[in-house]
Amino acid sequence: MKKLLIDDDRYGTPPQSVLLEAVCNSVNDLVRRRFTDSALPWSQFVFSASDHLITQADFEGVEKRLLDTGYRFKWSAVISQRERPEIYCAADGAADDAASFSFDHPDALVGEPDAAGRAACGQGENVVRRPANAIGIARYVRSSERVIEFMNKGVPPGSIAIIDDSGGTLTAPILEHFAGIVCAGGTIRSHLGILAREYGIPCLMNAKVRRIRDGDRVELETSADAMTAEAYFTGEAKTARIWKLAP
């Protein structure tokens, strides 16, 4: 059996999780077998043969072996669980009507309304520090149907999108029309965080919220310090608060 270059890499860092280790080992074994069977030089195997010697069915086999252990992937957008429920963990509220659904994170910082009627309902990581907080109407955007609805009818002015897709693909067609974004996953370095910064949209990533329903008036503390790469590295918490406002 031929060796791969990675087999002699004494200085490479090991995968950081059991899942990554299992996937990396399976893919390495697959490439090693196909490389050996091909009897080709490495450069020829990589640049002219690997695209047909390693097939989609091979990678589907890697996925099947992983799922056969009982593992289920974590989803980044509820649409993933709806389309392939057999490979994803259950998605809370996947079948709920947007008007009745609300995120309910156990670590959300919540409180009773103050004298001005402003009630704490969570926190997140601020992408860019801005002169003032962002205020608008919460709109859950968790499905392609909701995106299509907003594409056809327009995004209501002042909408604060509450989403769980940190990749940004789901909301890309309407992203620029949001007055603010609250994302329940990712980091400021996720695709959505980068897009929000480039579009100039106030955005809190990795948000933990409770008690926010579609149509509520909310305020995002986008005047708080922005999260930084250094803060991630040192483990420093930099949180921006989220409030639900009186109607």
C-alpha distance (Angstrom), angle and dihedral (degrees) to the residues before:
residue distance angle dihedral
M1 . . .
K2 3.81 . .
K3 3.78 121.5 .
L4 3.78 126.7 -123.7
L5 3.78 122.7 -136.6
I6 3.79 88.9 -109.5
D7 3.81 90.3 60.9
D8 3.80 90.3 70.9
D9 3.81 96.8 39.9
R10 3.79 101.1 119.2
Y11 3.79 93.1 172.2
G12 3.79 101.5 49.0
T13 3.78 117.9 114.0
P14 3.81 116.3 -117.4
P15 3.82 120.4 -117.9
Q16 3.79 112.9 -79.2
S17 3.81 97.4 -132.1
V18 3.81 140.7 34.5
L19 3.82 89.6 -113.7
L20 3.79 94.1 53.3
E21 3.80 91.1 45.9
A22 3.81 91.8 51.5
V23 3.81 93.0 48.1
C24 3.82 94.0 44.2
N25 3.81 92.4 48.8
S26 3.82 92.0 48.3
V27 3.81 93.2 48.8
N28 3.81 92.6 45.0
D29 3.81 90.9 50.7
L30 3.80 90.4 48.3
V31 3.82 93.2 51.2
R32 3.80 91.2 44.0
R33 3.82 92.0 53.9
R34 3.79 94.4 46.3
F35 3.80 91.7 45.5
T36 3.80 91.6 51.2
D37 3.81 93.7 46.1
S38 3.81 92.1 49.0
A39 3.83 94.4 59.5
L40 3.81 86.7 -151.8
P41 3.81 129.0 134.8
W42 3.80 111.3 -97.7
S43 3.82 95.3 -111.0
Q44 3.81 92.1 51.4
F45 3.80 91.7 45.9
V46 3.81 92.0 51.6
F47 3.79 100.4 41.6
S48 3.80 103.7 34.3
A49 3.80 111.8 15.4
S50 3.79 113.6 30.0
D51 3.82 93.2 79.1
H52 3.80 91.1 66.9
L53 3.81 101.2 24.8
I54 3.82 90.4 58.1
T55 3.79 111.0 49.2
Q56 3.79 140.5 -171.5
A57 3.80 88.1 -105.8
D58 3.81 89.0 59.3
F59 3.79 91.9 56.4
E60 3.78 91.2 43.8
G61 3.79 86.1 56.3
V62 3.82 90.4 53.9
E63 3.80 89.4 51.5
K64 3.82 92.3 47.1
R65 3.79 93.3 51.8
L66 3.78 89.5 51.2
L67 3.81 93.4 48.5
D68 3.82 91.5 46.1
T69 3.81 87.6 66.4
G70 3.80 88.9 62.9
Y71 3.80 95.7 -103.1
R72 3.80 118.2 142.7
F73 3.80 124.8 -166.7
K74 3.78 122.0 -115.7
W75 3.80 110.7 -119.3
S76 3.80 125.9 -131.7
A77 3.81 94.4 -164.6
V78 3.79 127.7 29.7
I79 3.80 90.1 -129.3
S80 3.82 88.5 70.4
Q81 3.80 92.7 59.6
R82 3.80 92.0 44.4
E83 3.80 93.0 52.7
R84 3.83 98.3 40.8
P85 3.82 108.3 19.3
E86 3.80 91.1 160.4
I87 3.82 92.8 70.4
Y88 3.83 102.7 34.6
C89 3.79 134.9 71.2
A90 3.79 114.3 -108.2
A91 3.81 113.7 -77.6
D92 3.78 114.8 -136.8
G93 3.77 110.6 -125.6
A94 3.81 94.9 5.4
A95 3.79 91.6 138.9
D96 3.80 97.6 33.3
D97 3.77 124.2 111.9
A98 3.80 111.3 -105.7
A99 3.80 91.3 -124.4
S100 3.81 92.7 60.8
F101 3.81 101.0 35.7
S102 3.79 126.8 97.0
F103 3.78 133.1 168.1
D104 3.79 111.1 -110.6
H105 3.80 109.1 -166.2
P106 3.82 113.1 176.9
D107 3.82 92.5 -142.7
A108 3.80 96.0 52.3
L109 3.80 113.8 125.4
V110 3.79 104.2 -122.9
G111 3.79 134.8 171.3
E112 3.77 145.0 164.5
P113 3.82 120.3 -83.0
D114 3.81 115.4 -81.1
A115 3.80 125.2 -138.3
A116 3.79 90.3 -75.7
G117 3.79 92.0 51.2
R118 3.81 94.0 -107.8
A119 3.83 113.1 141.7
A120 3.81 123.5 -169.0
C121 3.80 110.5 -122.1
G122 3.78 105.4 165.4
Q123 3.78 149.7 -44.1
G124 3.80 141.1 -115.8
E125 3.80 144.9 175.5
N126 3.79 113.7 -79.5
V127 3.80 113.8 -131.1
V128 3.83 97.2 -161.9
R129 3.80 128.6 8.9
R130 3.79 110.1 -123.2
P131 3.82 133.5 -170.7
A132 3.80 93.2 -111.2
N133 3.77 140.6 20.8
A134 3.80 120.8 -97.2
I135 3.82 117.3 -115.5
G136 3.78 126.2 -172.4
I137 3.79 149.0 113.6
A138 3.80 118.8 -59.8
R139 3.82 114.3 -121.1
Y140 3.80 119.3 -179.2
V141 3.80 109.3 -138.8
R142 3.80 107.2 -176.1
S143 3.79 105.4 131.5
S144 3.78 140.5 51.3
E145 3.82 88.3 -119.9
R146 3.81 90.6 62.3
V147 3.79 91.4 47.4
I148 3.81 91.3 50.8
E149 3.80 89.8 48.2
F150 3.80 90.6 54.9
M151 3.80 91.5 44.3
N152 3.81 90.6 54.3
K153 3.80 99.1 39.4
G154 3.79 100.8 25.3
V155 3.79 129.8 -111.6
P156 3.82 108.9 -77.6
P157 3.82 110.7 -111.1
G158 3.78 114.2 -96.8
S159 3.81 95.2 22.0
I160 3.81 118.4 164.0
A161 3.81 106.4 -157.1
I162 3.81 115.3 -138.7
I163 3.79 106.6 -162.4
D164 3.79 143.9 153.5
D165 3.82 99.7 -151.1
S166 3.80 106.5 101.4
G167 3.80 91.0 176.5
G168 3.79 92.5 71.4
T169 3.82 94.7 -141.2
L170 3.80 95.7 113.4
T171 3.80 95.5 52.5
A172 3.82 98.2 33.7
P173 3.84 95.2 106.2
I174 3.82 92.4 57.2
L175 3.80 103.0 22.5
E176 3.80 96.8 109.8
H177 3.82 91.8 58.5
F178 3.81 96.1 62.6
A179 3.80 120.8 103.7
G180 3.79 89.3 -153.5
I181 3.80 143.2 -11.5
V182 3.79 134.0 -136.0
C183 3.81 113.0 -171.5
A184 3.80 121.4 -169.7
G185 3.81 92.9 -152.7
G186 3.77 144.2 32.6
T187 3.79 130.3 41.0
I188 3.78 135.5 -96.4
R189 3.81 86.2 -86.2
S190 3.81 93.6 57.0
H191 3.79 118.0 109.2
L192 3.79 92.2 -103.3
G193 3.80 92.0 50.9
I194 3.80 90.7 51.7
L195 3.81 92.6 47.7
A196 3.80 92.0 48.4
R197 3.80 90.9 52.0
E198 3.80 92.7 49.0
Y199 3.82 92.3 47.3
G200 3.80 91.0 47.0
I201 3.81 93.1 -121.0
P202 3.83 118.4 150.6
C203 3.79 106.1 -115.8
L204 3.80 140.3 178.8
M205 3.81 116.4 -164.4
N206 3.82 130.7 -165.0
A207 3.79 87.7 25.8
K208 3.79 124.2 -179.0
V209 3.80 109.8 -158.4
R210 3.79 140.7 165.2
R211 3.80 136.9 -177.0
I212 3.82 96.3 22.8
R213 3.79 113.9 132.5
D214 3.76 130.4 -176.6
G215 3.81 108.7 -80.0
D216 3.83 97.2 25.1
R217 3.80 118.5 133.9
V218 3.79 109.1 -119.0
E219 3.79 138.6 -178.7
L220 3.80 124.1 -148.4
E221 3.79 119.2 -155.6
T222 3.78 93.7 -130.9
S223 3.82 88.6 151.8
A224 3.83 87.9 71.7
D225 3.80 122.7 101.7
A226 3.78 112.9 -75.5
M227 3.78 119.9 -116.3
T228 3.81 113.3 -106.2
A229 3.79 138.1 -159.1
E230 3.80 88.5 -115.3
A231 3.81 90.7 54.7
Y232 3.81 90.1 52.6
F233 3.80 90.0 49.9
T234 3.81 95.4 48.9
G235 3.79 95.3 38.0
E236 3.81 92.7 -118.7
A237 3.79 112.8 161.3
K238 3.80 115.1 -130.5
T239 3.78 109.5 175.4
A240 3.76 133.1 177.3
R241 3.79 116.9 -156.2
I242 3.79 129.3 -126.2
W243 3.80 123.3 -151.0
K244 3.77 134.4 -170.9
L245 3.77 110.6 -136.7
A246 3.77 131.9 -145.4
P247 3.84 111.7 -93.2
